[in-house]
Amino acid sequence: MKTMTCNELGGACDEKLTAESWDEMVTKMTKHVMDNHPDVAEEMEKMHNEDPKKWGSIMKPKWEAADSN
């Protein structure tokens, strides 16, 4: 189990998100951003449309480096 903040994952706040796996974290982060930060969600969608792997290639190493709870 790892915990990261929205901000650490490219978002706009310090809300803590906890997940068992990278895929679960992506799902939680996507929902959090869409529900709470529509402007950030729009930017992430643009990034995804330009390069679907860009966000993951930047954020997954941070996930891997994060301490487990």
PLY file of the C-alpha trace (Angstrom):
ply
format ascii 1.0
element vertex 69
property float x
property float y
property float z
element edge 68
property int vertex1
property int vertex2
end_header
0.00 0.00 0.00
1.39 3.38 -0.98
0.13 6.90 -0.35
0.86 9.90 -2.54
-0.69 13.34 -2.71
-2.63 14.68 -5.65
0.13 17.27 -6.04
2.84 14.60 -6.22
0.88 13.03 -9.07
0.60 16.26 -11.04
-2.63 17.50 -9.49
-3.54 20.64 -7.63
-3.99 19.78 -3.94
-2.51 17.90 -1.00
-5.26 15.25 -0.74
-3.71 11.88 0.03
-4.56 8.97 -2.26
-3.75 5.42 -1.20
-3.56 2.38 -3.47
-2.23 -1.17 -3.61
-0.97 -0.91 -7.19
-0.01 1.61 -9.84
-3.16 0.81 -11.84
-5.35 1.40 -8.79
-3.57 4.72 -8.15
-4.15 5.83 -11.75
-7.86 5.05 -11.36
-8.11 6.91 -8.05
-6.12 9.89 -9.34
-8.24 10.13 -12.49
-11.48 10.12 -10.48
-10.11 12.61 -7.93
-8.96 15.05 -10.61
-12.18 14.78 -12.61
-14.30 15.33 -9.47
-12.21 18.09 -7.88
-9.98 19.78 -10.44
-11.70 20.05 -13.84
-9.00 22.43 -15.11
-6.26 19.90 -14.27
-8.37 17.10 -15.78
-8.55 19.08 -19.02
-4.77 19.54 -19.07
-4.20 15.84 -18.37
-6.60 14.92 -21.16
-4.67 17.15 -23.58
-1.40 15.53 -22.47
-2.94 12.08 -22.92
-4.21 12.94 -26.41
-0.76 14.20 -27.46
1.17 11.33 -25.87
-0.83 8.64 -24.04
2.24 7.40 -22.15
3.70 10.76 -21.06
1.98 11.16 -17.67
2.70 7.56 -16.71
6.32 7.81 -17.75
6.72 10.84 -15.49
4.61 9.67 -12.53
5.23 5.91 -12.34
8.88 6.34 -11.22
7.56 8.54 -8.38
5.12 5.76 -7.45
7.91 3.20 -7.51
10.10 5.40 -5.30
7.32 6.09 -2.77
7.51 4.29 0.56
5.00 1.56 1.23
2.68 2.05 4.19
0 1
1 2
2 3
3 4
4 5
5 6
6 7
7 8
8 9
9 10
10 11
11 12
12 13
13 14
14 15
15 16
16 17
17 18
18 19
19 20
20 21
21 22
22 23
23 24
24 25
25 26
26 27
27 28
28 29
29 30
30 31
31 32
32 33
33 34
34 35
35 36
36 37
37 38
38 39
39 40
40 41
41 42
42 43
43 44
44 45
45 46
46 47
47 48
48 49
49 50
50 51
51 52
52 53
53 54
54 55
55 56
56 57
57 58
58 59
59 60
60 61
61 62
62 63
63 64
64 65
65 66
66 67
67 68
